[in-house]
């Protein structure tokens, strides 16, 4: 055991002795010593817990440097004692008797485990479960991995995980998704912090640097791949990431960190936790500042600030009110003082003092868990770099969760619960525009989960959930069924079917955001990002075909035929020299339709009138997945996980594109017509000039403004996705470990997804990682390295389009203990060690090397 563990155990032991020495009436305690079963030596920093008959932990402590502990105070009765420590097999003593005011003396022998063990996870079933027992594909980033690497946010640890696609957009900006499409800023991967939603309230994006969790306060990060809608509801069709933080009872003490490095990087963090009797508390804060890599964008109309700055803090109080009741409350806050990030519809955004906060209360009593939390958002002085317009977002969400579990006998259990959330977008008219006063969204879901052992080797789990959304018709139903077969304690084979669904967030439903384009504005058009109304959008077709409007005409609101030869008076106003030429007929001068390309800002997307379809109201996009997985820990040294998944995606959300084409005069027929009245050269020049002038727009009859050119997204179509994830790790010794991951999917794009929208998943088909680590815990030093390789992939996310070339990067690092008491260590992390400049997402800068050094002290 390293001395940083010894100091923490010593402090915990002192606190435990103080608690036991305090007056406690007739309560008793359990005292004893923990020794190594092979050598008889005392073992320190063993976590001991006293568990009552209801399965709730009522006291905790860690053994001191002599292996001794005092666990309590405890009520008289029979208790179960659990003992666990890193590198040892957990011990369970089921019947330890405590008398009134007495001390029960016990001795606990624990034995060394092989280097690899099966972690305990809670995300898959919303309750503690061994990873091998879980009917899902799960990865865990444990505490040891979290400590050894210097990162900007906990999301950085997702890079290299199987089935997870993470792209860096700067020093601290990331966009991540699982098994499918990845937006410029993505909310497709449900992210939780201790069971609470971490995404921005109305936008729905996961912004890692706006999550108020420092790495020092994180116990582990759990990644569940595949549909999780049966337990968590909407927007979990491809997976869940949960950040589990550390309890004040389990991790008391003070940690101070300071780091610096290239790109003027400065980081600092502090965490303090402790407990007195039944009350535990913790507070943490961290800061990051530096210079991002430079990206020059010709579309910017305001200068960008390449500084990155983040400040975050959180606090929590945990009260063990009695043997059955635990009450927690806390709050957190994070602010991006400066950052440039990407939004698919409005482009690059300059975040200035954008903040996110949360507050929560939680009750645990026996098998009952109830949680209420409130998240809020404040956009500060942020603005769109492409339009120059300010962004106002003061949205909030109120959410509640309740769950309970019951044992049915024979090892079977049933768990059930309900969730609700009320999202209140508040954008001061800048994002939701005319919809500002009619955009509150309420959602509610209920679920049930059952687990039934089938003999000694099989376990069946089944779950069902129903979700109601007050802006979407019908109820979303999400079933899941899994069968796990364990031929031995260290192997598991599973087959799982699950369904998940994605729902449009508030911005998808209520966006009403102008996109300034000077040339269009001069002609009377407004380019507008539009959400989809409950009635959808319908085009007029009773004008001898498609109906259009023209802001250039005196009767601009009038629906008329899309034959623009009928707008000859408008043409004459634009070119007065045509005043003496008679108006042509449709047979003499033709018309055509074309849509604005938001990338090129040109009308270069030809549209056939027969392809213009009405837009239906948005609903749920559903994913049904069938998975086959194998997990094993063989000989305690070799861990293997292989997952094969086939997903059937229905009613896919297409990208946001201009959905209202414009009408133009055909230049060839116009040139031929004008040549009858002027020279051929004059006719060609005038026809060429008028060819690029949109004379009308085919917009819906129920458009908020009849002259809007609308950016919309289609929903519809279906496709099948196949994927394989491989995760392996081999411990060559107790110190040296090597491992790797590989993920493959059969497609990085889709032919179409509703209407004529081409769909690109913006994620690679092939990617992999290799890692090696050497940890000398006794000597107090470690080194590690990880290489990541990603295949080239196309990107289409709103206004960001292009192709990312293949890239491979190597990250390396290490840590050495400088002082034993207090525990002081120096760490080094170098990301992209060979400074391979590469872009990971369109619109983001090229990522180079970043070297950081950290000094950490624990008291």
C-alpha positions in Angstrom: 0.0 0.0 0.0 1.3 3.5 -0.8 1.7 6.0 1.9 -1.0 8.3 0.6 -3.4 5.4 1.4 -1.7 5.0 4.8 -2.2 8.7 5.7 -5.8 8.5 4.7 -6.4 5.3 6.7 -4.6 6.8 9.8 -6.8 9.9 9.7 -9.9 7.8 9.3 -8.9 5.7 12.2 -8.4 8.7 14.4 -11.9 10.0 13.4 -13.4 6.6 14.2 -11.7 6.5 17.6 -13.1 10.0 18.4 -16.6 8.9 17.4 -16.5 5.7 19.5 -15.1 7.7 22.5 -18.0 10.1 22.3 -21.1 9.4 24.4 -23.3 6.9 22.6 -25.7 5.6 25.2 -26.0 1.8 25.2 -24.6 1.5 21.7 -21.7 -0.8 21.0 -19.1 -1.3 18.3 -17.1 -3.9 16.5 -13.3 -3.8 16.9 -10.5 -5.9 15.6 -7.6 -6.3 13.2 -7.2 -7.1 9.5 -4.3 -9.3 8.4 -3.0 -10.8 5.2 -4.0 -14.5 5.1 -0.7 -15.5 3.5 1.8 -13.5 5.6 -0.1 -12.6 8.7 1.0 -9.0 8.3 -1.4 -6.2 9.2 -3.3 -4.7 6.3 -4.1 -1.0 6.4 -6.7 1.0 4.5 -9.2 -1.9 4.4 -12.7 -0.4 4.1 -15.0 -2.0 6.6 -18.8 -1.6 6.7 -21.5 -2.7 9.1 -24.7 -3.8 7.2 -28.0 -4.3 8.9 -30.7 -6.9 8.1 -32.3 -4.7 5.5 -29.0 -4.5 3.6 -28.2 -0.9 4.4 -24.7 0.2 5.4 -24.9 1.9 8.9 -21.3 2.4 9.8 -18.0 2.6 7.9 -14.3 2.9 8.8 -10.9 2.0 7.4 -8.2 0.0 9.1 -5.2 2.0 10.4 -1.5 1.3 9.8 -1.6 -1.5 12.3 -4.6 -3.1 10.6 -6.8 -2.2 13.6 -10.3 -0.7 13.3 -13.3 0.3 15.5 -16.6 0.1 13.6 -19.6 1.9 15.1 -21.4 3.1 17.1 -24.0 0.3 16.4 -27.3 -0.7 18.0 -27.2 -4.0 19.9 -28.0 -6.9 17.5 -26.6 -9.0 14.7 -24.6 -7.3 12.0 -23.0 -8.3 8.7 -19.4 -7.0 8.3 -18.0 -6.4 4.9 -14.2 -5.9 4.3 -12.7 -4.7 1.0 -9.4 -3.3 -0.2 -7.7 -2.7 -3.5 -5.9 -5.9 -4.6 -7.7 -8.2 -2.0 -10.7 -10.5 -2.2 -13.7 -9.0 -0.3 -14.7 -10.7 2.9 -18.2 -11.1 4.3 -18.9 -12.0 7.9 -22.7 -12.6 8.1 -23.3 -12.9 11.9 -21.4 -10.6 14.2 -23.2 -9.9 17.5 -23.0 -6.6 19.2 -24.2 -6.3 22.8 -25.5 -3.2 24.7 -22.5 -1.0 25.4 -20.1 -3.7 24.5 -17.3 -4.2 22.0 -17.2 -7.3 19.8 -13.7 -8.4 18.9 -13.1 -10.0 15.6 -10.1 -10.9 13.3 -10.4 -10.7 9.5 -8.0 -12.5 7.2 -8.0 -11.3 3.6 -6.1 -12.7 0.7 -4.5 -11.2 -2.3 -6.4 -11.2 -5.6 -5.0 -11.6 -9.0 -4.3 -8.2 -10.8 -7.7 -8.1 -12.5 -11.0 -8.1 -10.7 -14.7 -7.7 -11.6 -15.9 -4.2 -10.8 -19.2 -3.3 -9.2 -21.5 -1.1 -11.3 -24.8 0.6 -10.8 -25.7 2.2 -14.1 -27.1 -0.8 -15.9 -29.8 -1.7 -13.4 -29.8 1.5 -11.2 -28.6 -0.7 -8.4 -25.3 -2.3 -7.4 -24.4 -5.3 -9.6 -21.2 -7.1 -10.6 -20.1 -6.2 -14.1 -20.1 -9.9 -15.2 -23.7 -10.3 -14.0 -25.0 -7.3 -15.9 -27.1 -8.0 -19.0 -25.4 -5.2 -21.0 -22.1 -4.1 -22.5 -20.3 -2.1 -19.8 -16.9 -0.5 -19.3 -15.5 1.1 -16.2 -12.9 3.8 -15.7 -11.8 3.1 -12.1 -10.2 5.3 -9.5 -6.7 4.3 -10.3 -7.0 5.2 -13.9 -8.7 8.5 -13.0 -5.8 9.5 -10.7 -2.9 8.8 -13.0 -3.9 11.1 -15.9 -4.1 14.9 -16.0 -7.3 15.8 -17.8 -9.5 18.9 -18.3 -12.7 17.1 -17.4 -13.7 13.5 -16.6 -15.1 13.1 -20.1 -11.4 13.0 -21.4 -11.3 9.4 -20.0 -13.9 8.2 -22.6 -11.3 8.4 -25.3 -10.2 4.9 -26.3 -13.2 3.2 -24.7 -14.8 0.5 -26.9 -17.9 1.7 -28.7 -17.4 5.3 -27.7 -16.6 8.0 -30.3 -15.1 11.1 -28.8 -13.7 14.0 -30.8 -11.6 16.8 -29.3 -12.6 20.3 -30.3 -10.0 22.0 -28.2 -8.2 22.0 -24.9 -11.4 21.2 -22.9 -14.1 20.8 -25.5 -15.4 17.4 -26.5 -18.3 15.8 -28.3 -19.0 12.1 -27.6 -21.5 9.5 -28.6 -21.9 5.7 -28.7 -22.6 3.4 -31.6 -23.9 6.0 -34.0 -24.3 9.6 -35.1 -22.4 12.3 -33.4 -23.3 15.9 -33.7 -21.0 18.9 -33.4 -22.3 19.2 -29.9 -24.1 16.0 -28.9 -26.8 15.1 -26.4 -27.2 11.6 -27.9 -25.4 9.9 -25.0 -27.3 10.3 -21.7 -24.9 11.6 -19.1 -25.6 11.4 -15.4 -23.8 12.5 -12.3 -24.8 10.3 -9.4 -28.1 9.6 -11.2 -28.9 13.3 -12.0 -29.1 14.7 -15.6 -25.9 16.6 -16.6 -27.0 18.0 -20.0 -27.9 21.7 -20.5 -31.6 22.0 -19.7 -33.2 23.1 -23.0 -30.4 22.6 -25.5 -29.8 19.1 -24.4 -26.1 19.1 -25.2 -23.5 17.4 -23.0 -20.9 20.1 -22.4 -18.1 18.5 -20.3 -16.6 21.7 -19.0 -20.0 22.9 -17.7 -20.4 19.8 -15.5 -19.5 20.7 -11.9 -17.4 17.6 -11.2 -13.7 17.6 -10.7 -11.7 14.5 -11.4 -10.5 14.3 -7.7 -14.1 13.9 -6.6 -14.9 11.1 -9.0 -14.9 7.5 -7.8 -15.4 5.8 -11.2 -17.0 6.4 -14.6 -19.4 3.8 -16.0 -20.2 3.4 -19.7 -23.2 1.3 -20.7 -23.5 0.7 -24.5 -26.8 -0.1 -26.2 -30.4 0.9 -25.5 -31.1 1.8 -21.9 -34.6 3.3 -22.4 -36.2 0.5 -20.3 -34.8 2.1 -17.2 -33.8 5.7 -18.1 -36.3 6.8 -20.7 -35.7 9.1 -23.7 -32.4 9.8 -25.4 -30.8 6.6 -24.2 -31.1 4.6 -27.4 -27.4 4.1 -27.7 -26.0 4.2 -24.2 -25.5 6.0 -20.8 -22.4 7.5 -19.2 -22.6 7.9 -15.4 -20.0 9.8 -13.2 -20.0 8.3 -9.7 -18.6 10.7 -7.1 -16.9 9.8 -3.8 -18.6 9.7 -0.5 -17.3 11.8 2.3 -17.4 8.6 4.5 -15.4 6.6 2.0 -12.9 9.2 1.1 -12.3 11.7 3.9 -9.3 14.1 3.9 -7.9 17.0 1.9 -6.4 16.9 -1.5 -4.7 19.9 -3.2 -3.5 19.9 -6.8 -1.8 22.4 -9.0 -0.8 21.9 -12.6 0.7 23.8 -15.5 2.0 23.2 -19.0 2.0 24.1 -22.6 -0.5 26.5 -24.1 -0.2 28.6 -21.0 -2.1 25.9 -19.2 -2.9 26.5 -15.5 -5.0 24.1 -13.4 -5.8 23.9 -9.7 -8.2 21.9 -7.6 -9.0 21.3 -4.0 -11.2 18.7 -2.3 -11.9 18.4 1.4 -14.2 15.8 3.0 -14.8 14.5 6.5 -17.5 13.3 8.8 -18.5 13.7 12.4 -20.7 11.0 13.8 -23.6 10.4 11.4 -22.9 13.5 9.3 -20.5 13.6 6.4 -19.6 16.6 4.2 -17.4 17.4 1.2 -16.5 20.4 -0.9 -14.5 20.7 -4.0 -13.4 23.4 -6.5 -11.2 23.5 -9.6 -9.9 26.0 -12.1 -8.5 25.6 -15.7 -7.1 28.3 -17.9 -5.0 28.4 -21.0 -4.8 29.2 -24.7 -6.7 27.0 -27.2 -5.3 26.0 -30.6 -6.1 28.7 -33.2 -8.8 28.2 -35.8 -9.4 30.8 -38.5 -13.0 30.8 -39.9 -13.9 33.2 -42.7 -17.5 33.1 -41.6 -16.8 34.8 -38.3 -18.3 38.3 -38.2 -16.9 39.0 -34.7 -13.5 38.2 -33.4 -13.1 35.0 -31.4 -11.3 34.7 -28.1 -9.0 31.7 -28.1 -8.6 31.6 -24.3 -10.2 28.7 -22.4 -11.2 29.2 -18.9 -13.3 27.1 -16.5 -14.2 27.4 -12.9 -16.3 24.9 -11.0 -17.3 24.0 -7.5 -19.6 21.7 -5.6 -20.6 20.7 -2.1 -22.6 17.9 -0.4 -23.8 16.9 3.0 -24.7 13.3 3.8 -26.7 12.6 7.0 -27.3 9.1 8.4 -30.5 10.0 10.3 -31.0 6.5 11.6 -30.3 2.9 10.8 -32.6 3.0 7.7 -32.4 6.6 6.6 -29.8 8.5 4.7 -30.4 12.1 3.6 -28.2 13.9 1.1 -28.3 17.4 -0.2 -25.8 19.4 -2.3 -25.2 21.9 -5.1 -22.8 22.5 -7.8 -21.7 25.3 -10.2 -19.5 25.5 -13.3 -18.7 28.5 -15.5 -17.0 28.7 -18.8 -15.4 32.1 -18.6 -14.2 31.7 -22.2 -14.4 29.0 -24.8 -15.3 28.5 -28.5 -17.7 25.7 -29.2 -19.8 24.4 -32.1 -23.6 24.4 -32.5 -24.9 22.7 -35.6 -27.5 25.3 -36.7 -25.8 28.6 -35.9 -22.2 27.6 -36.2 -19.4 28.6 -33.9 -20.3 30.1 -30.6 -18.2 32.3 -28.3 -19.0 31.3 -24.8 -18.4 34.1 -22.3 -19.3 33.5 -18.7 -21.7 30.7 -19.6 -22.7 28.9 -16.4 -24.5 25.8 -15.3 -25.7 25.1 -11.8 -27.6 22.4 -9.9 -29.1 21.7 -6.5 -30.5 18.4 -5.2 -32.0 16.6 -2.3 -32.1 12.8 -1.9 -33.6 10.4 0.6 -32.7 6.7 1.0 -34.7 4.6 3.4 -34.3 0.9 3.1 -34.9 -0.1 -0.5 -36.5 3.3 -1.2 -34.6 6.0 -3.1 -36.2 9.4 -3.8 -34.4 12.3 -5.5 -35.4 15.8 -6.5 -33.0 18.1 -8.4 -33.0 21.5 -10.2 -30.6 22.4 -13.0 -30.3 25.9 -14.4 -28.4 27.6 -17.2 -27.1 31.2 -17.8 -25.5 32.1 -21.1 -23.7 35.2 -19.8 -22.4 37.4 -22.6 -22.2 34.6 -25.2 -22.8 35.2 -28.9 -22.7 33.6 -32.3 -19.5 34.2 -34.1 -21.1 33.7 -37.5 -24.0 36.1 -37.0 -22.7 38.4 -34.3 -26.1 38.0 -32.5 -26.2 37.5 -28.7 -27.4 34.2 -27.3 -29.7 34.3 -24.3 -30.4 31.1 -22.5 -31.6 31.1 -18.9 -33.4 27.7 -19.1 -34.0 25.3 -16.2 -35.2 21.8 -15.6 -36.9 20.4 -12.5 -36.7 16.6 -12.2 -37.7 14.0 -9.7 -36.9 10.3 -9.4 -38.2 7.6 -7.1 -37.5 3.9 -7.0 -38.0 0.9 -4.8 -37.1 -2.8 -4.8 -38.5 -5.9 -3.2 -37.2 -9.4 -2.8 -39.6 -12.1 -4.1 -37.9 -15.2 -2.8 -35.7 -17.7 -4.4 -33.2 -15.0 -5.3 -35.7 -13.1 -7.5 -36.1 -9.3 -7.2 -38.3 -6.7 -8.6 -37.5 -3.0 -8.9 -39.8 -0.3 -9.9 -39.8 3.5 -10.2 -40.9 6.7 -11.8 -39.2 9.8 -13.2 -40.5 13.2 -14.2 -38.9 16.4 -15.5 -40.2 19.8 -16.5 -38.0 21.8 -18.9 -38.6 25.5 -19.0 -36.7 27.2 -21.9 -36.0 30.9 -21.3 -34.2 32.5 -24.2 -35.5 36.1 -24.2 -36.6 35.6 -27.7 -33.1 35.1 -29.1 -33.4 31.3 -29.8 -37.1 30.5 -29.5 -38.3 33.8 -30.9 -42.0 33.8 -31.4 -42.4 30.5 -29.5 -40.9 32.0 -26.3 -44.2 31.9 -24.3 -45.2 28.4 -25.4 -42.2 26.2 -25.1 -42.4 24.4 -21.7 -42.0 20.6 -21.9 -43.2 18.1 -19.4 -42.2 14.4 -19.4 -43.0 11.5 -17.1 -42.0 7.8 -17.1 -42.6 4.6 -15.1 -40.6 1.4 -15.2 -40.4 -2.1 -13.7 -37.3 -4.4 -13.7 -37.3 -8.0 -12.6 -34.4 -10.5 -12.2 -35.1 -14.2 -11.9 -32.4 -16.9 -11.4 -32.9 -19.9 -13.6 -30.9 -22.6 -11.8 -27.4 -21.8 -10.7 -25.9 -20.7 -14.0 -28.7 -18.7 -15.8 -30.3 -15.4 -14.8 -33.2 -13.8 -16.7 -33.8 -10.1 -16.4 -36.8 -8.2 -18.0 -37.7 -4.6 -17.9 -40.5 -2.4 -19.3 -40.9 1.3 -19.3 -43.5 3.8 -20.6 -42.8 7.5 -21.2 -45.2 10.4 -21.7 -44.2 13.6 -23.5 -46.8 16.4 -23.5 -45.6 17.6 -26.9 -45.5 14.2 -28.7 -48.5 12.0 -29.4 -48.7 8.6 -27.8 -46.6 6.8 -25.1 -43.1 5.6 -25.7 -42.7 2.0 -24.7 -39.3 0.6 -24.1 -38.9 -3.2 -23.3 -35.6 -4.9 -22.4 -34.9 -8.6 -21.9 -31.6 -10.3 -21.1 -30.4 -13.8 -20.4 -27.0 -14.2 -18.7 -25.3 -17.6 -18.7 -22.3 -18.0 -16.3 -20.4 -21.3 -17.0 -18.1 -20.3 -14.1 -17.7 -17.5 -11.6 -15.4 -15.6 -14.0 -17.2 -16.0 -17.3 -20.5 -14.8 -18.6 -22.3 -15.1 -21.9 -25.3 -12.9 -22.5 -28.0 -12.2 -25.1 -30.0 -9.0 -24.7 -32.8 -7.3 -26.6 -33.6 -3.7 -25.8 -35.4 -0.7 -27.2 -34.6 2.9 -26.7 -35.8 6.1 -28.3 -34.7 9.7 -28.9 -37.1 12.6 -28.5 -36.6 16.1 -29.9 -35.3 18.5 -27.4 -37.0 21.9 -26.8 -34.8 23.6 -29.4 -35.9 21.1 -32.0 -39.5 21.9 -31.3 -39.5 25.6 -30.7 -36.4 27.1 -32.4 -37.1 30.4 -34.2 -33.7 31.8 -34.8 -32.7 34.2 -37.6 -29.5 33.6 -39.5 -28.4 36.9 -41.1 -27.4 36.7 -44.8 -27.0 40.2 -46.1 -27.8 39.4 -49.8 -31.0 37.6 -48.8 -32.1 40.3 -46.3 -31.7 43.0 -49.0 -34.2 41.0 -51.2 -36.7 40.8 -48.3 -36.0 37.1 -47.3 -35.1 35.9 -43.8 -33.1 32.7 -43.3 -34.6 31.2 -40.2 -33.8 28.1 -38.1 -37.2 26.7 -37.3 -38.4 24.0 -34.9 -41.2 21.8 -36.0 -44.7 22.8 -34.8 -47.2 20.3 -33.5 -49.1 20.5 -36.7 -46.0 20.1 -38.9 -45.5 22.2 -42.0 -47.7 21.8 -45.1 -47.1 23.2 -48.6 -49.8 24.7 -50.8 -50.5 22.8 -54.0 -53.7 24.5 -55.3 -51.9 27.1 -57.4 -51.6 24.9 -60.5 -48.9 23.1 -58.7 -46.7 24.1 -55.7 -47.6 27.5 -54.3 -45.0 30.2 -53.6 -44.7 33.7 -52.2 -42.5 36.6 -53.3 -41.2 39.3 -51.0 -40.2 41.2 -54.1 -43.9 41.6 -55.2 -46.2 44.2 -53.9 -48.6 41.5 -52.7 -45.8 39.6 -50.9 -48.2 37.5 -48.8 -50.2 36.2 -51.8 -49.9 32.5 -52.7 -49.1 32.2 -56.4 -48.0 29.6 -58.9 -44.3 28.8 -58.8 -44.0 29.8 -62.4 -41.8 32.9 -61.9 -42.5 34.2 -65.4 -45.6 35.6 -63.9 -43.4 37.9 -61.8 -42.2 39.9 -64.9 -43.1 43.2 -63.2 -40.7 42.4 -60.4 -38.0 41.5 -63.0 -38.5 44.8 -64.7 -38.0 46.6 -61.3 -34.7 44.8 -60.9 -33.6 45.5 -64.5 -35.4 48.7 -65.7 -33.9 48.4 -69.2 -36.4 45.5 -69.7 -39.4 47.9 -69.3 -40.4 47.9 -73.0 -40.2 44.1 -73.4 -43.5 42.2 -73.1 -44.0 39.7 -70.3 -43.1 36.1 -71.5 -45.3 33.1 -71.1 -44.3 30.0 -69.1 -43.7 28.3 -72.4 -41.3 31.0 -73.5 -39.3 31.4 -70.2 -39.1 28.4 -67.9 -38.6 28.2 -64.1 -36.6 26.0 -61.8 -36.3 25.3 -58.1 -33.1 25.2 -56.0 -32.4 25.2 -52.3 -29.8 27.3 -50.5 -26.7 25.5 -49.5 -25.8 26.8 -46.0 -22.2 25.7 -46.5 -21.5 27.6 -49.7 -24.2 30.2 -49.2 -25.3 29.6 -52.8 -28.5 28.2 -54.3 -26.7 25.1 -55.8 -29.0 22.3 -54.6 -31.5 21.6 -57.5 -34.9 20.5 -56.3 -37.6 18.7 -58.2 -41.1 19.9 -57.4 -42.3 16.3 -57.1 -39.8 15.8 -54.2 -41.1 18.6 -52.1 -43.0 16.9 -49.2 -44.9 18.1 -46.2 -43.1 18.0 -42.9 -44.9 15.9 -40.2 -44.7 16.8 -36.5 -41.7 15.3 -34.9 -42.0 12.2 -32.8 -39.7 9.5 -31.4 -36.8 8.0 -33.2 -36.7 4.3 -32.1 -33.8 1.9 -31.9 -34.3 -1.8 -31.4 -31.0 -3.7 -30.6 -30.1 -7.3 -30.3 -26.8 -7.9 -28.6 -24.6 -11.0 -28.0 -21.8 -10.5 -25.5 -19.0 -12.5 -23.8 -17.1 -11.3 -20.7 -14.4 -13.2 -18.8 -11.6 -12.7 -16.3 -9.4 -15.8 -16.8 -6.8 -16.7 -14.2 -7.2 -13.3 -12.6 -4.8 -12.0 -15.3 -6.7 -11.9 -18.6 -9.9 -9.9 -19.1 -11.8 -10.2 -22.3 -15.0 -8.6 -23.5 -16.5 -9.1 -26.9 -19.9 -7.6 -28.0 -21.8 -8.0 -31.2 -24.8 -5.7 -31.7 -27.3 -5.2 -34.5 -29.5 -2.1 -34.3 -32.6 -1.3 -36.2 -33.2 2.4 -36.3 -36.6 3.8 -37.3 -37.8 7.3 -38.0 -34.3 8.7 -37.9 -33.7 12.4 -37.5 -32.1 13.8 -40.6 -29.7 16.8 -40.5 -30.9 20.4 -40.5 -31.1 21.7 -44.1 -32.9 24.4 -46.0 -36.3 22.8 -46.5 -38.0 25.6 -48.5 -36.7 25.9 -52.0 -36.6 29.1 -54.0 -37.9 29.7 -57.5 -35.6 31.1 -60.3 -35.9 32.1 -64.0 -34.2 29.6 -66.3 -31.3 31.5 -67.8 -31.1 29.6 -71.1 -34.7 30.2 -72.1 -34.6 33.7 -70.7 -31.5 34.5 -72.8 -33.2 33.1 -75.9 -36.3 35.2 -75.2 -34.4 38.4 -74.6 -32.3 37.9 -77.7 -35.4 38.7 -79.7 -35.3 42.3 -78.4 -31.6 43.1 -77.9 -28.1 41.9 -78.9 -27.0 38.4 -78.0 -24.3 39.7 -75.7 -26.8 41.9 -73.7 -29.3 39.1 -73.5 -26.6 36.7 -72.1 -25.4 39.2 -69.5 -28.9 40.0 -68.2 -29.9 36.3 -68.2 -26.7 35.4 -66.3 -27.4 38.1 -63.7 -31.0 37.2 -63.1 -30.2 33.5 -62.9 -29.0 33.8 -59.3 -31.9 36.0 -58.1 -34.5 34.1 -56.0 -37.8 35.5 -57.2 -40.0 33.5 -54.8 -39.9 30.9 -52.0 -41.9 27.7 -51.7 -42.6 27.9 -48.0 -45.3 26.2 -46.0 -48.8 27.8 -45.9 -48.5 27.8 -42.1 -45.0 29.3 -41.9 -44.7 32.0 -39.2 -43.5 34.5 -41.8 -44.5 33.9 -45.4 -41.2 35.1 -46.7 -39.0 32.9 -44.5 -36.4 30.5 -45.9 -36.6 27.8 -43.3 -33.8 25.5 -42.1 -35.7 22.3 -41.1 -35.0 18.7 -40.5 -36.9 15.7 -41.9 -37.7 12.7 -39.7 -38.3 9.3 -41.3 -36.6 6.4 -43.0 -34.9 3.5 -41.4 -31.6 1.7 -41.5 -29.7 -1.2 -39.9 -26.4 -0.9 -38.1 -24.0 -3.7 -37.2 -21.2 -3.3 -34.8 -18.5 -5.2 -32.9 -16.6 -4.0 -29.7 -13.6 -5.8 -28.3 -11.9 -5.0 -25.0 -9.0 -7.0 -23.6 -6.5 -6.6 -20.9 -3.6 -8.8 -19.8 -1.6 -8.5 -16.5 1.9 -9.7 -17.3 2.6 -9.3 -13.6 1.2 -7.5 -10.6 2.8 -4.3 -12.0 2.7 -4.5 -15.8 -0.5 -4.5 -17.7 -1.2 -4.3 -21.4 -4.6 -3.9 -23.1 -6.5 -2.7 -26.1 -9.8 -2.0 -27.6 -11.2 -2.2 -31.1 -14.6 -1.1 -32.5 -16.2 -1.6 -35.9 -19.5 -0.5 -37.4 -20.7 -1.3 -40.9 -21.5 2.3 -41.9 -20.5 5.9 -41.4 -23.4 7.3 -43.6 -26.9 6.5 -44.6 -28.3 6.8 -48.1 -31.3 8.9 -46.9 -33.2 9.5 -43.7 -36.6 10.9 -44.6 -37.2 13.0 -47.7 -34.1 13.9 -49.6 -31.8 14.5 -46.7 -28.5 12.6 -46.9 -27.5 11.4 -43.4 -23.9 11.1 -42.3 -23.1 9.7 -38.9 -20.0 11.9 -38.4 -18.2 9.0 -36.7 -15.6 6.5 -37.9 -16.3 2.9 -39.0 -13.0 1.6 -37.5 -11.1 2.8 -34.4 -8.9 1.2 -31.8 -6.6 1.8 -28.9 -3.6 0.1 -27.3 -2.4 0.9 -23.8 0.3 -0.2 -21.4 0.9 0.7 -17.7 3.5 -0.2 -15.1 2.6 0.6 -11.5 5.0 0.0 -8.7 2.7 0.8 -5.8 5.3 -0.1 -3.1 7.9 2.1 -4.8 5.4 4.9 -5.4 5.8 5.4 -9.1 4.0 4.5 -12.3 4.2 5.1 -16.1 1.6 4.5 -18.8 1.0 5.0 -22.5 -2.0 4.9 -24.8 -2.2 5.0 -28.6 -5.4 5.7 -30.4 -6.0 5.3 -34.1 -9.1 6.5 -36.0 -10.2 5.8 -39.5 -11.2 8.7 -41.8 -14.8 9.6 -41.6 -17.3 12.1 -43.1 -18.9 14.9 -41.1 -22.3 16.4 -41.7 -23.7 18.2 -38.6 -25.9 21.1 -39.6 -23.6 23.8 -41.1 -20.4 21.8 -40.5 -19.6 19.5 -43.4 -16.4 17.8 -44.7 -14.2 14.8 -44.1 -11.8 14.1 -41.3 -8.6 12.3 -42.4 -7.4 9.3 -40.5 -5.2 10.1 -37.5 -3.2 8.3 -34.8 -1.9 9.8 -31.6 0.1 8.7 -28.6 -0.5 9.8 -25.0 2.1 9.1 -22.3 2.5 9.9 -18.7 3.7 8.9 -15.3 3.7 9.7 -11.6 6.2 9.5 -8.8 5.8 9.9 -5.0 8.0 12.6 -3.6 7.1 12.6 0.1 5.5 9.8 2.1 3.9 11.8 4.8 1.9 13.8 3.8 1.5 12.1 0.5 2.9 14.3 -2.2 3.3 13.2 -5.8 4.4 14.7 -9.1 2.7 13.6 -12.3 3.3 14.2 -16.0 0.8 13.8 -18.9 1.6 14.4 -22.6 -1.3 14.1 -25.0 -0.4 13.7 -28.7 3.2 13.3 -27.7 4.5 13.5 -31.3 2.6 16.7 -31.9 0.7 15.2 -34.9 -1.5 18.2 -35.9 -4.9 16.8 -36.8 -8.5 17.8 -36.9 -11.1 15.6 -35.1 -14.2 17.5 -36.1 -15.1 20.0 -38.9 -15.1 23.5 -37.6 -12.7 22.7 -34.7 -9.0 23.6 -34.6 -6.1 21.2 -35.4 -5.1 19.5 -32.2 -1.4 19.5 -31.2 0.7 18.3 -28.3 -0.3 19.3 -24.8 2.2 18.7 -22.0 1.1 19.1 -18.4 2.8 18.6 -15.0 0.9 18.3 -11.7 1.9 18.5 -8.1 -0.6 16.8 -5.7 -0.7 16.6 -1.9 -3.0 14.6 0.3 -3.5 15.2 4.0 
